[in-house]
């Protein structure tokens, strides 16, 4: 992956040390915006990645209003040759998890400062009524100035789109998951507050408030076990800070802090008291009726005071029965207790599973019908009748299966999804089809032998072009494109580097007389802010600019232009960086017109971009598959 350029514009520079069960993370460079970015590629072991990517795009849109320097900005979900990845701004620093492992426990002033920064980061999200939903140490970055930044806000919403994501993320989520969420509720601001409480406990003690060997047991302990005092592990923690953490970790969400802003008020009071040596008493503020914090759990000394009363009820205590009881607790668990534990564990596991599958957040859901095995047209009709959409994302080689039969669908049959969701399908290419290999970068002789192994042939009429810096004899383009399904025996056309070829190429005299009208419908994708958009045409008469205006994300640009010659090229630039290039062939019934002085263009092709092609030989213009409505953002 290192060195690869995704979607023409995102260069993968190095691996990122970020830990995630869902993504492989990289440092990247956005060539269009000239900035460093974080690139997160969906892990290959996930199922239903296209569905997860689609849902993540809606999450990005939902969280756009919560803009803050302390919240990671997620720009877009992109796809490059089947690889789906998330593009975000780069968060510089180390994860809170790593910092805990290296330095915890921390002093009270440091922890309060971190908690204040974390609450400030969550506040814009909570003001929108949203929740981060997966707040743990790996999703909190400590920056160089010791402030924190939350990353991947709302990422929890994509987990239910995959049958494997829930299993992967549960171990990292469960130590920080509020009880009501593990029982099937949706994440909300109060559940984020619970996660903040766990993080503060961990920072002060280097321990989690509840310990368990597996996620299910962890969930049970969050639901049933009393919240321990952090002062048991760190006696230097002020009593008021201990009470704040307990209030964050109250089982009943109605008795917690309502959101980050509410928590922030108390944290700032403690921060000021620590800074100026003031003494605080709990509660810090008068609570409204019905919002009194849950009483503190009994301390060990109280338990000791109960023992004499128990002794009075049994005037003849004997040492042997006590010893026998201790032995049974240690090694002979009663049957009823084992059954009860198993029952509770089963309920918790079921609830956790239901949560991962049902928290889509949509008011209306529909059951996905089975379309695998149906013809493509029939599958599309069935899905439309169910209120769903269908998108073909590829083919699956299959022997003995007729062409255009659905071979795979994601999400699968009987899953429940939101009405209007997209069902991604793959079809059979037909018995005589093969997958087009990638021969770009090979020499002609090498490519010829390689294609022969797949029952394909190389078209001997190779087009010679001159691109600066490319090795002579290397194939720089192919048609059909790599990885597409083609019929056996197909001739593959290629363009080969030849430094001896004039950059403007050679044209037959008749080529300039072929005039065709080309209509382009371009959607400006892959950008998060306005850019200067320039569209250039290269035809038999040279190069000319068709469009040069500022464009906004997702804006539609429609262009109609007359091109001369057997084939033409269109190039799209964002801020003078070329992001898209397409070759189109004149239709067989193209109009032939008399030439004049070269009409509308000049023949200067030396724009120095290093990627502009020479004018192609019209005698070889034959590409019936040319698309007359290119969409750069979709390539």
N, C-alpha and C positions, 0 to 999 in steps of 0.2 A: 504493500500500500504506500510506503514511503516513496516520494517522488512522483506519484501518480497525480494527474490533474483531473479533477472531477468536474463534470458539467462545463468543461472548457476553461472555467475561471478559478476553481478552488484547488490550489496546489497543496498537497499533503507534505508537510515539512518534517515532522517528527512525532513519535508517540507521546501521548500525554499521560502523566502518572495518575490521572483521575480513575477512581475505582467505581465500576458500575456493572451490575449483572445484566444490563440490557444493551449497553453500547461498548464498542471499542473506541477509545478516545484518541484524538490526534490534534496537534497544533497545525494550523493551516494558514494560508495566505490567500485573501480574496484579491485577485488581480484587477478586477473591475473597480472595486472601492479602494484599492491600495491600503488594506488594513489586515491586521492579524485576526484570525477567527479560531473558534473551537469547532472541530469537525467530529461529530459522534456518529459512527457507523453502526447500524443495527447488527447485533451478533448473529452469526450464521445459524446457531442452534435454535433460534426462535421460530415459532410457527406464526403464520398469518402476518408477516411483516408488512405487506402492502396495506392491510387494514389498520395496523398500528400506526403506520406513517400517515394515513389519511386522518385518523383521529388526532394525532399529534398536531397536524396542521390546524385543526379546529381549536385545539388548546392554545396554540400560539396566538390565534386571533382573539380568543377570549381574554388572554392576559395582557394584550397590548396596552390597554389603558393604565395598567399598573406599572408605569415607567418610573424607574428610580435607579440611581447609581449603585444601590445595594441589592438590586434584583437583576439576575442575568437576563439579557435581551435575547430571545430566541427569534431568529430572522425567518427561517423557512425550512421546510423539509424538501429535500431534493432527491432525484434518482439519476443514476448514471450506469447504464448497461446492467440494470437489475440490482445495483447496489443502492440502498436507501440510506440517507444520512441527514442529520440535523446540523444546521449552520447557526452558530451563536456567537455573540461577542465573547472575547477571551477574558476569563476571570483569573487574575494573577494572584497567587498566594498558595497556601497549603490547606488541605482539608482539616476540619475540626477533629476528625477521627485521628489523623496522624499527629496532630498537636497534643491530643489527650495521651496517646501512646508514648510520646516523647517526653512530656513535661508534667502531666497531671500527678498529684492534685495541685490546683492553683489556689492562690490566696483569694479571700472574699472580694477585695476591690477589683482584681482582674476579672473574676467571674461576673461580678455585677456589671462591669463595663462591657464585657462580651454579650451578656444578656440584653443590656440596653440597646446595643447595636443590632442584635438579632431581632428584637421587638420592633425597632425602627424599620428594619428591612421588611418585616411581615406586615407592617401597618398599611401600606398602600394596597396590598392584596386583600386584607381583611375589610378595608373600607369599601371594596367592591362586592363584599359578601362572598368572596372566594376563599379557598384554602390552598396552601401549598400541598398538603396531603401526604407527602413522603419526606417529612423533615427528620433527617438523621445526620450524623456527623459527616458523612460523605457528601451530603448536599449542602453543606455550609463551608464556605471558603473564608479563611482568615487572611485578610490582605496585609500589605506591608505596614500600614498605619494601625494595625490591630483591630480595625473595624471588620465586620463580617459581611459577606455577600451570600445570598441564597441562590442556588442554581436549580435548574429544572423545575420551576414552579408548575404545579398542575400535572406533573408527569404521571401521577397515579391514574389519571383518566384513561391512559392507553393500555394499562395492564390487562383489562378485561377483554381486549381485542385479540389476545393470544392465549392459547391453551397451555403454554409453557411459561409465560412471563410471571404468573402468580407464584409458581413454585420457586422461580429464581430469585424474586425480590423479597419473599416472605422472611427469610432469615435476617436480612438487614433491616426490614421494617418492624418486625415484631417487638424488639426491645423498646421501641419508641411509640408504639401504636396505642391510642386511647382505647379503653375497654369497650365503649359503645361502637367503635369502628370495627374492632375484631368480631363483634357480634352481628355485624351486617349493616351498620349505619354508614352514611357517607361522611367523608372528611369535611370538617367545617372549622371556622376560626377557633372554637373552643378545643377541638382535638389538636390543632396546631399548638395551642397553649400547653396542653398536656405534654407534647413532644419537647417543648422548650423546658418544661420542668424536669424531664428526664435528662436533658443535656446539661442543665445547671447542676443536677445531682452528680452527674458523671464528671464534670469539670472540678467540682469541689472534693470528690472522694476517689477519683480514678476507678469507680465501680458503678455498675448499673443498680438502680434501686431494687430490681428483681432479677434473680439469676435463674437460668434454666438451661437444659441441654438441647431443647428443640423448640421450634416456634409455637407449637400447640401448648406445651407446658408454660411457655412464657406468657401466652395470652391468658391462660387460666390464672396465673399469678397476678397479672395486671388487674383481672376482674375481681379476685377474691382476697388477695393478701393485703394486709395493712401496710400503709406507706411507712417505710422506716425513716427515722430522723437522720439526716446527713451528718449531724453532730456526733453520731456514734463513730463515724470514720474520721471526722475532722472536727475536733472540739473547738477549734478557733473560729468556726462559722458563727456569725451573730445569730441570736435567737430569732430575730425578725426575718432574716433571710431564710432560715430554716422553715418558718411558717409560710413564707411566700411560695417556696417550693412545694410544700404540702398542699397549699391551695391550688397550685397548678395541677397536682396529681390527684385531686379529689375524684372519686369514682363517678359521682353524679355531675354531668357537665353543667347543669344549671347552677352549681355552687362553685364553679371555677371562675377565673377571670373570663369575661365575655369575649375578649379579643386582645390583640397585641397592644392596642392603645390603652386599654384598661390595666393590663399588666405593667405597661411602661410607666404609669403614674407612680406605682409603688416602688418600682426599681429605681427611679430617679430620686425618690425620697431617701432610699437606702444609700444610693451613691453619694448624695450630698452629705448625709450623716457620716459616712465613712471618711469623706474628704475633710470635713470640718470637726470631727471628733464629737458629734452629737450622739445622744442616747435616744433610741426610739422604743416605743412600746407597741405591742400588737393588740388589736388591729390598728393599722396605720390610719384607716379612714372608717367612718361610721357607715356600716353596710345598710342598704335598704332592707326593709322587712322581707323575709323570704330569701335573702341572699347571704345569711350568716354562714361563715365558713364552717366546714365540717369539724367537729371537735377533734382535738389531737388524739392520736392513738395512745393507749395506756403505755406508760414507760415501765421498765423492768422493776423499779422499786415498788410500784403499785401491786404487781404480781406477788412480790414477796410479802406484802401486808395481808394478802388473802390467805396465805398458807395457815396461819394460826386458827382462823375460823374453821377451815376444813378439818384441822386437828381436833377442835372442840366437838365437832359432830361425830368424830370417831375416837372415843376416849382411850381405846387400847391400840394405838398404832404399833405395828410390828415391822421389824426391819425386813423380814423375809418376803412378805407380800410386795413391799415396795421394790425390792430387788427383782422379783419375778416380773413385775409390771415393766420395769425398765428393760429387762431382757426381751420381753415380747415386743415392745416398741422397736427395739433395735433390729430384731431378726425375724419376727413372726407377725406380719401385718394381717389384721383381721380380714376375713373374706368380704364382709360388708363394705369395708373401706376400699378394698381393691375394686369391687364392682362399682362403687360410687365414683371413684377416680376415673375408671374407664368410661363410665357413662358421661361424665362431665367433659372428658377429653374428646369423646365422639361428637358431643354437641358443639364444642368449640371448633373442632376441625370442620364440621359441616357449615357452621356460620362463616368461618373464614373463606371456605370455598364459595359459598353463596355470594359473599361480598365481592370477591374478585370477578365473578361472572355477571353480577347484576348492577354494579354501580355506574352504569353508563351515563346517568344524569338526564336521560331523555324521558319525557313524559309518556311517550307511546313507543312501544316496541313491537316488532313482528318476528315471526319464526321464519328462519331461512329455509326455503324449499330445497330439495335435492335436484340439482341440474346436471350433476356429473352423469355422463352417458347420453345426454340429449344433444341433438344438433344445436349449433350456435343460435340460429334464429328462434328455435323453439324455447331454448333456455332464456333468451332475452325477453320473449313474450311472457313467460311464466313469472319471471322476476318483476317485470313491470306490473303485472296483475297483483302481485303481492305488495307493491309499494316500494320496490327496491330498484336499484340501478345495476347495470352490468358493465364491466370494463375488461376488455381482453388485454392481458399483460404478457402473453407469450405462447409458446407451443411446447408440447411434450412429445418427443419422438416415440412412436408406437407402431409396432408391426401388426399388420392385419386389421387396423382400425381405419375406417373411411375418414376422409378429410372433414374438418370442421365439426368434430364431435368434442364436447367438453370433457377434458381429461382430469381437471382439478378445479376446485372452487374454494375460495377463502373469503369469509368464514364458512365453515362446513355446514352440512345439513342439520336442522333442528336447533341451531344456536339462535338466541334472541338478540336482535340488533335494533338500533333506532330506525324508524321509518325514514326512507329516503337514503339509507346507507348504500355504499357501493359494494357489490360482490365482485371480487376479482377472479377471473377464470383463465384457464389455459386450454388450448384446443389441440386436437391431433392435426398434424400437417398432411397426412395422407401416406399411403404405403411407399410411395416412391420419393419421399422427401428426406433431406438430410440437413443438418445444421451447418450453416455457412461458417467455415473456420476464419480466423483472423490471420491475414497474410500481410498486413501493413508492417513495414520494416524489413520484410524479406527481400532477397534478390529474385529476379524473374525466374531463373532456372529452379531455384529452391522452392518457390511458390508453385510452379507447375507440377513438380513431383508431389508436393504436399496435397494439392487439390486432387490429383489423380487417385490418391488413397480414399477420398470421399466420393469418388465417381463424379467429380466436377472437372471442368476444363478451363484453361486460361485463354482468354481472347488474345490472339496474337497481335491485334491492332492496338498496341499499347500507346497511351498518350504521354508525351514527354513534356515535362514542365520544369521550371527552374525556381526552386525555393532556396534562399540563402541559408547556408549552414547545414544542408541536408546531404548525406552521403550519396554519391553518384550511384545510380543503379538500384536504389532502394525504392520499394513501392510505398507511396505516400497516401494513396486512397484506393478504395475498392468499391465496386458496385456489382452485386448487392453488398450491403453492409455486414460486418461480422455478426455472427450468432443468430441471424435470421434463418428461417426454414426455407429451403429452395428445393426445386426438383432436381433429381439426379441428372447429370448431363448438362446442367446449366453452364453457359460460358460466363466467366467472370472478367469484367473489364477493370483495368487498373490504370493508375497514373504513376509514372516512373520519373524519378529525379534525373535530370540531365543538365549539368551546369553549362553545357555548350549551347543550350537552347536559348534563343532570345526571349527575354521576359515578356515581350508583347506577343510572342508566338507568330505563326503564319496563318493567313486566312486566304481561302480561295476568293476570287473576285465576286462569285455569285452569293457568298454568304451575307454580305452587307445588304443584299436586296430582300432578305427574308425578314419580314416585320411581324411581330406577334405582340399581343397585349397580355401583360401579366398582372394579376391581381394578388396582392399580398395582404394577409390579415395577421398582424403581429401582436401578440400579447406580451407586455413587458413584465416578465417574471424573473425571479432570482435577485431582485433588488428590494431594499427596505426604505429607500428614500429616493427623491427625484434625481435623475441623471440626464445628461445630454445624449439624445438618441440620434444616431446618424445612419442612414441607409444608403448604400452605394450599389450601383449596377455596373457590371462589366460585360460588354457585348462586343460585337464585331466592329463597332465604331470607337471603342475605347472605354474609358471610365467616366461616369458622371454621378453626381450626388442627387438622390431623389428626395431626401428628407433630412432635416437637421433642426430638431426642436427638443426642448426639455420634456421628459416624460415621467409619469408617476407610476408607482408599482401597480401592476394589474391593468394598466391602461391599454386600450386597444388602439393600434395604429393601422389604418387602412391605406394602402398605396396602390395606385393603378399607373402602369408605365408601359411604354412601347419599347421593346428590345429588338435589336437587329442581329441577325445571324442564326445559325442552326442551334445554338445553345447560349445561354447567358448565365451569369453568376450574380447572386445577391449577397451582400455582406452587411451585417448589422453591428454597429459599434455602440458601446456604452462608455461615455467619457473618453472617447478616442481609443478604447480597447476593444478589439474585435471579439465578439462573443458568439458569433454564428455565421455560417457560410453555407450557401445552398446552390447547387447546380440545377438548372431547369432546361428542358429541351423544347424547342419549338414544335408545335403540333404539325402533323403531316400536311394539313390544309392551311398552313400559315400563308399570309398574304405576301406576294412579291411586289416590291415597289422600286421605282427608279431611285438611284442615290443622287444626292446633291453634294453639298460641301461637307458632309459628315454630320449634319444635323444634330445639334444638341449635345455635343460632347467633346471634342478634343480627344486625342489619343494618348494623352500622358497617363502612364500607369505607374509612374515611379513615386508612389506615396510613401515608400520607405517602411511599410508596416511589416515587411518580412513574410507576409502571409498572402499577399495578393497574387493570384495565379496569372499566368500568361493567357492570352486569348486562345481557346481551344480550336482544334482543327474541325471545321464544320463537317468535313466528310465523315467524321466519326461521331457526329451528334445523334445518338440513338438511345434514349433513356425513357421508355414509355412509362416508367414508374415515378417520374418527377412529380412532386407535390406543388401545386400552384397556390397553396395557401399556407406558407410556412409559419410556424409558431416557435420562435427561438426558445421561449421559456419551457417548451414541452420537449425539446430535443435531448 
